[in-house]
Amino acid sequence: MANFFFSLLSTAARQSKANFVRKTRQIGAVQENFLRNLLLAHQDTVLGREYGLRDIKTIDRFREQVPILPYSSYEPYTTRIAKGEANILTAEPVAHLIQSSGSTGKKKLVPVTRETKKSLERAYWISIGFLSEALSARGLKFGKLMVTKSVQLQGRTAGGIEYGTAGEVNLRMSKLICKQLFANPYETLEVADSLARHYVCLLFALRDESMRGMAESFPMLILRNCSYLERYAEELIRDIETGAIASWLKIDPELRVKLEKGWLANPKRAAQLRAIWKSSGRIVPKLAWPNLSFIIAARGGTSNFYFERFPTYFGDTPQFGAGYSTSEAIFGIYHDTNDDSSILAIETGFFEFIPEDQWEAEHPKTLLANEVKTGERYRILVTNYSGFYRYDIGDIVEVLGFYEQTPLIVFRYRQGGLLSAINEKTTEFHVTQVMQALQRDFSVALEDFCITLCENDFPPYYLVNIELTSSHTLHNPQAFLASFDSKLKEIHISYEVNRRDQVPPPRLRILAPGSFATLRQRQLQKGIPDGQLKVPHISENRAFLTGLPVQHEIRLAEDLDSNQ
């Protein structure tokens, strides 16, 4: 039955992918048609009347008449929607509100309508089509996967509209297919406590030796699953052997009863896992699930730093980005495994690109999708069925090439996420490239890192804050720091110029084990959902790491000499 389901799913997904590919050859017509239909649908909304959408007949008129705006300009409208007012941003009723994580700023509310849902589903099927074909070309199969995201919504607004994170809303909207697709029962995602939810997801997934994939929003969360699998291997194996679900887990009693009804002892599978555990000293995914064929997690930006640790757990299992998306929009659809580039999602939004020489302009000129150039970076704008027009999310993307006539883009960093001792504007992309290289050069694995500026000196020096994984030691920290400085100079000209006589030498801080776990716990306490945790790899907040114990602080020779 399962094979029949996945055969049908793969066939349907590949058809969606083929239709999408045909449209990538007609990008101008597809984008123009999308914009025309959207303006027609929204012309009589409150914002549609304010912008005069009824009178707009061309793309040029649209760009002249509608301003480029950030989320703050839409907040008064989403507040009215939350209170229950209709026809504000969208003509269709708002079924849900997606709440952004708030990890990079104030939380946002994004309307979800029937048309929005159709766009999400379309992108989902196209992604699966690309993944299915990519796996088939490698002699692998698409199949059941483990997901640990919560489906617990955050609540209801004063107007009675349900709201939650993008993951929560999307999973609830796709409940029926999720039940067929996931290796762990949908009910495991209803567990509120984070540790308990991850444990029971792993427990049910481990029972299925034939599981094919693992999916999370970010690679850091995949690594967290691996950590839980190692830490609780003995308890998980015992529960599989006895048919119990650990009594110490914090699970609502009614939900526990429901889960236990679907849980049976499997001594044979427990014996397999125990043999792996005893021979290897731990349980890792590539050993627990020998048929594992794919890992789904965000690519681009800072993700590749975490992928450096994947071979330990997954060997050469292919990695797939699925979609480059945010709470507000889907920007790209990935077309292959182990590839950072995604195809501009031309069916989910109308896109414009602000060239780098226009970023500081009061009224920047934009390029259309068929006007961008390979190797250039742009600030991306989106107009979509959530009721946002020429919306500036602040994402900086690079065009890596073209798929047929459609740009292949990769997220590089969020505008405003810059670190400057003087005016060098160091980005997350800069430091992530450096830290990836350092891990390879020094044969060391980092739990995580964050670059900040010192609190009191001026001009301030860079603090390279790192936490080593439990199995690694940094034998030559001063050489590590010198290499950080050298590599950052190589890839970031502004840093190299300012380091000559203005920016002081950086310092390395090796943080105590568990420091970034503490940092993530702080984020959770601020209300950021655990499925959307993102540790910034640069922070302008000089007190961001305050209170985390520093085991060692290392300085360069030139720094020591200048202070003698």
LINHUWO-V836798 format. One record per residue. N is the residue number from 1. RES is the residue in one letter. PSI is psi as a letter, one per 30 degrees, with the letter a starting at -180 (999 if undefined). NEAR is the number of other C-alpha atoms within 12 Angstrom. Layout:
# LINHUWO-V836798
N_RES_PSI_NEAR + N_RES_PSI_NEAR
This chain:
# LINHUWO-V836798
1_M_e_8 + 2_A_e_18 + 3_N_e_16 + 4_F_e_12 + 5_F_e_18 + 6_F_f_26 + 7_S_e_19 + 8_L_e_19 + 9_L_e_28 + 10_S_e_31 + 11_T_e_22 + 12_A_e_23 + 13_A_e_28 + 14_R_e_29 + 15_Q_e_23 + 16_S_e_26 + 17_K_e_33 + 18_A_e_22 + 19_N_e_21 + 20_F_e_34 + 21_V_e_29 + 22_R_e_20 + 23_K_f_26 + 24_T_f_29 + 25_R_f_22 + 26_Q_h_22 + 27_I_e_31 + 28_G_e_24 + 29_A_e_23 + 30_V_e_29 + 31_Q_e_33 + 32_E_e_28 + 33_N_e_23 + 34_F_e_28 + 35_L_e_39 + 36_R_e_28 + 37_N_e_26 + 38_L_e_37 + 39_L_e_38 + 40_L_e_23 + 41_A_e_25 + 42_H_g_35 + 43_Q_f_29 + 44_D_g_25 + 45_T_l_29 + 46_V_e_25 + 47_L_e_30 + 48_G_e_30 + 49_R_e_23 + 50_E_e_19 + 51_Y_f_28 + 52_G_h_23 + 53_L_f_33 + 54_R_e_24 + 55_D_f_20 + 56_I_k_25 + 57_K_f_22 + 58_T_l_19 + 59_I_e_29 + 60_D_e_17 + 61_R_e_18 + 62_F_e_29 + 63_R_f_30 + 64_E_e_20 + 65_Q_f_22 + 66_V_k_26 + 67_P_l_26 + 68_I_k_35 + 69_L_k_23 + 70_P_l_22 + 71_Y_e_30 + 72_S_f_20 + 73_S_f_20 + 74_Y_f_31 + 75_E_e_23 + 76_P_e_19 + 77_Y_e_31 + 78_T_f_38 + 79_T_e_26 + 80_R_e_24 + 81_I_e_38 + 82_A_f_34 + 83_K_f_20 + 84_G_g_24 + 85_E_k_25 + 86_A_l_26 + 87_N_h_27 + 88_I_d_33 + 89_L_f_43 + 90_T_k_38 + 91_A_e_32 + 92_E_l_28 + 93_P_k_27 + 94_V_j_37 + 95_A_e_33 + 96_H_l_38 + 97_L_k_42 + 98_I_k_40 + 99_Q_k_38 + 100_S_l_35 + 101_S_e_33 + 102_G_g_24 + 103_S_f_29 + 104_T_g_28 + 105_G_a_18 + 106_K_k_16 + 107_K_k_26 + 108_K_l_33 + 109_L_k_38 + 110_V_k_41 + 111_P_k_48 + 112_V_k_42 + 113_T_a_30 + 114_R_e_20 + 115_E_e_28 + 116_T_e_38 + 117_K_e_32 + 118_K_e_20 + 119_S_e_27 + 120_L_e_41 + 121_E_e_25 + 122_R_e_29 + 123_A_e_38 + 124_Y_e_38 + 125_W_e_32 + 126_I_e_40 + 127_S_e_42 + 128_I_e_41 + 129_G_e_36 + 130_F_e_38 + 131_L_e_41 + 132_S_e_41 + 133_E_e_26 + 134_A_e_29 + 135_L_e_30 + 136_S_e_22 + 137_A_f_15 + 138_R_g_18 + 139_G_g_13 + 140_L_l_22 + 141_K_k_29 + 142_F_k_43 + 143_G_a_37 + 144_K_k_36 + 145_L_l_38 + 146_M_k_44 + 147_V_k_45 + 148_T_g_48 + 149_K_k_46 + 150_S_k_36 + 151_V_g_35 + 152_Q_j_32 + 153_L_l_30 + 154_Q_f_26 + 155_G_a_21 + 156_R_k_20 + 157_T_l_26 + 158_A_f_15 + 159_G_g_21 + 160_G_g_17 + 161_I_k_33 + 162_E_k_31 + 163_Y_l_37 + 164_G_a_40 + 165_T_l_41 + 166_A_e_39 + 167_G_e_38 + 168_E_e_37 + 169_V_e_35 + 170_N_e_35 + 171_L_e_32 + 172_R_e_30 + 173_M_f_27 + 174_S_h_23 + 175_K_e_21 + 176_L_e_14 + 177_I_e_21 + 178_C_e_26 + 179_K_e_24 + 180_Q_f_24 + 181_L_e_33 + 182_F_k_36 + 183_A_f_35 + 184_N_k_37 + 185_P_k_36 + 186_Y_e_37 + 187_E_f_37 + 188_T_f_43 + 189_L_f_40 + 190_E_f_33 + 191_V_k_32 + 192_A_e_30 + 193_D_k_25 + 194_S_e_30 + 195_L_e_30 + 196_A_e_31 + 197_R_e_39 + 198_H_e_41 + 199_Y_e_43 + 200_V_e_49 + 201_C_e_39 + 202_L_e_48 + 203_L_e_47 + 204_F_e_40 + 205_A_e_39 + 206_L_f_45 + 207_R_f_36 + 208_D_j_32 + 209_E_f_30 + 210_S_g_27 + 211_M_k_35 + 212_R_f_37 + 213_G_l_43 + 214_M_k_46 + 215_A_k_39 + 216_E_l_35 + 217_S_e_38 + 218_F_k_41 + 219_P_f_36 + 220_M_e_38 + 221_L_f_34 + 222_I_e_38 + 223_L_e_35 + 224_R_e_33 + 225_N_e_38 + 226_C_e_31 + 227_S_e_29 + 228_Y_e_30 + 229_L_e_34 + 230_E_e_28 + 231_R_e_22 + 232_Y_g_27 + 233_A_e_33 + 234_E_e_27 + 235_E_e_30 + 236_L_e_40 + 237_I_e_41 + 238_R_e_26 + 239_D_e_33 + 240_I_e_34 + 241_E_e_27 + 242_T_f_21 + 243_G_g_26 + 244_A_l_28 + 245_I_j_36 + 246_A_k_28 + 247_S_f_17 + 248_W_f_15 + 249_L_k_24 + 250_K_j_21 + 251_I_k_29 + 252_D_k_20 + 253_P_e_14 + 254_E_e_14 + 255_L_e_24 + 256_R_e_27 + 257_V_e_17 + 258_K_e_19 + 259_L_e_30 + 260_E_f_27 + 261_K_f_16 + 262_G_g_22 + 263_W_k_29 + 264_L_l_21 + 265_A_k_24 + 266_N_i_25 + 267_P_e_19 + 268_K_e_20 + 269_R_e_30 + 270_A_e_30 + 271_A_e_23 + 272_Q_e_25 + 273_L_e_40 + 274_R_e_28 + 275_A_e_20 + 276_I_e_25 + 277_W_e_26 + 278_K_e_15 + 279_S_e_12 + 280_S_f_16 + 281_G_f_16 + 282_R_l_27 + 283_I_k_35 + 284_V_l_34 + 285_P_e_43 + 286_K_f_34 + 287_L_e_31 + 288_A_e_39 + 289_W_i_34 + 290_P_f_25 + 291_N_g_25 + 292_L_k_37 + 293_S_f_36 + 294_F_l_43 + 295_I_k_44 + 296_I_k_40 + 297_A_l_39 + 298_A_k_41 + 299_R_l_39 + 300_G_l_40 + 301_G_b_36 + 302_T_g_38 + 303_S_e_41 + 304_N_f_33 + 305_F_e_37 + 306_Y_f_36 + 307_F_f_43 + 308_E_f_32 + 309_R_f_30 + 310_F_e_32 + 311_P_e_20 + 312_T_e_22 + 313_Y_f_31 + 314_F_f_31 + 315_G_b_22 + 316_D_g_21 + 317_T_k_31 + 318_P_k_35 + 319_Q_k_39 + 320_F_k_42 + 321_G_f_43 + 322_A_d_43 + 323_G_k_45 + 324_Y_j_42 + 325_S_l_36 + 326_T_a_31 + 327_S_e_35 + 328_E_f_41 + 329_A_l_44 + 330_I_k_40 + 331_F_e_43 + 332_G_l_42 + 333_I_k_47 + 334_Y_k_44 + 335_H_f_39 + 336_D_l_34 + 337_T_l_36 + 338_N_h_27 + 339_D_k_28 + 340_D_f_36 + 341_S_k_37 + 342_S_l_42 + 343_I_k_47 + 344_L_k_52 + 345_A_i_45 + 346_I_f_46 + 347_E_f_48 + 348_T_f_41 + 349_G_l_42 + 350_F_k_44 + 351_F_k_45 + 352_E_l_40 + 353_F_k_43 + 354_I_j_38 + 355_P_l_29 + 356_E_e_24 + 357_D_f_16 + 358_Q_g_17 + 359_W_f_24 + 360_E_f_13 + 361_A_k_13 + 362_E_e_12 + 363_H_i_16 + 364_P_k_26 + 365_K_k_25 + 366_T_l_33 + 367_L_l_26 + 368_L_l_32 + 369_A_e_41 + 370_N_g_32 + 371_E_f_22 + 372_V_l_32 + 373_K_k_26 + 374_T_k_22 + 375_G_f_18 + 376_E_l_25 + 377_R_k_31 + 378_Y_l_41 + 379_R_k_41 + 380_I_k_46 + 381_L_k_40 + 382_V_k_44 + 383_T_k_43 + 384_N_a_42 + 385_Y_g_42 + 386_S_f_48 + 387_G_g_47 + 388_F_k_45 + 389_Y_k_39 + 390_R_h_41 + 391_Y_k_34 + 392_D_j_33 + 393_I_f_41 + 394_G_g_30 + 395_D_k_35 + 396_I_k_34 + 397_V_l_41 + 398_E_k_35 + 399_V_j_34 + 400_L_f_27 + 401_G_a_25 + 402_F_k_27 + 403_Y_j_32 + 404_E_c_18 + 405_Q_g_25 + 406_T_k_39 + 407_P_k_41 + 408_L_j_38 + 409_I_l_43 + 410_V_k_42 + 411_F_k_40 + 412_R_e_35 + 413_Y_l_35 + 414_R_k_31 + 415_Q_k_28 + 416_G_f_22 + 417_G_i_29 + 418_L_l_28 + 419_L_k_35 + 420_S_k_33 + 421_A_e_33 + 422_I_d_24 + 423_N_h_20 + 424_E_f_23 + 425_K_i_27 + 426_T_k_38 + 427_T_l_36 + 428_E_e_40 + 429_F_e_36 + 430_H_e_35 + 431_V_f_43 + 432_T_e_37 + 433_Q_e_31 + 434_V_e_35 + 435_M_e_43 + 436_Q_e_32 + 437_A_e_26 + 438_L_e_32 + 439_Q_e_33 + 440_R_e_19 + 441_D_e_18 + 442_F_g_23 + 443_S_h_22 + 444_V_k_28 + 445_A_k_31 + 446_L_k_39 + 447_E_e_35 + 448_D_l_43 + 449_F_l_40 + 450_C_k_40 + 451_I_k_44 + 452_T_l_37 + 453_L_l_36 + 454_C_l_32 + 455_E_e_19 + 456_N_f_12 + 457_D_l_14 + 458_F_k_15 + 459_P_k_21 + 460_P_l_25 + 461_Y_l_32 + 462_Y_k_42 + 463_L_j_40 + 464_V_j_42 + 465_N_j_43 + 466_I_l_44 + 467_E_k_35 + 468_L_k_29 + 469_T_l_27 + 470_S_f_17 + 471_S_g_14 + 472_H_k_16 + 473_T_k_21 + 474_L_j_28 + 475_H_f_13 + 476_N_i_18 + 477_P_e_26 + 478_Q_e_28 + 479_A_e_22 + 480_F_e_34 + 481_L_e_36 + 482_A_e_26 + 483_S_e_29 + 484_F_e_41 + 485_D_e_35 + 486_S_e_26 + 487_K_e_26 + 488_L_e_36 + 489_K_e_27 + 490_E_e_19 + 491_I_f_22 + 492_H_j_25 + 493_I_e_19 + 494_S_e_24 + 495_Y_e_35 + 496_E_e_26 + 497_V_e_20 + 498_N_f_24 + 499_R_f_28 + 500_R_e_15 + 501_D_g_12 + 502_Q_e_20 + 503_V_k_29 + 504_P_l_32 + 505_P_k_40 + 506_P_l_38 + 507_R_k_36 + 508_L_k_38 + 509_R_k_34 + 510_I_j_36 + 511_L_l_34 + 512_A_l_26 + 513_P_k_24 + 514_G_f_23 + 515_S_e_31 + 516_F_f_35 + 517_A_e_27 + 518_T_e_23 + 519_L_e_29 + 520_R_e_30 + 521_Q_e_20 + 522_R_e_24 + 523_Q_e_26 + 524_L_e_22 + 525_Q_f_14 + 526_K_f_18 + 527_G_g_23 + 528_I_k_27 + 529_P_k_35 + 530_D_f_39 + 531_G_f_42 + 532_Q_g_35 + 533_L_k_34 + 534_K_k_35 + 535_V_j_37 + 536_P_k_37 + 537_H_f_40 + 538_I_k_39 + 539_S_k_33 + 540_E_f_29 + 541_N_j_20 + 542_R_f_25 + 543_A_g_18 + 544_F_e_27 + 545_L_g_37 + 546_T_k_19 + 547_G_f_15 + 548_L_k_24 + 549_P_k_21 + 550_V_k_22 + 551_Q_e_18 + 552_H_k_20 + 553_E_k_21 + 554_I_k_30 + 555_R_l_30 + 556_L_l_28 + 557_A_e_17 + 558_E_e_16 + 559_D_e_20 + 560_L_e_15 + 561_D_e_10 + 562_S_f_11 + 563_N_g_11 + 564_Q_999_7
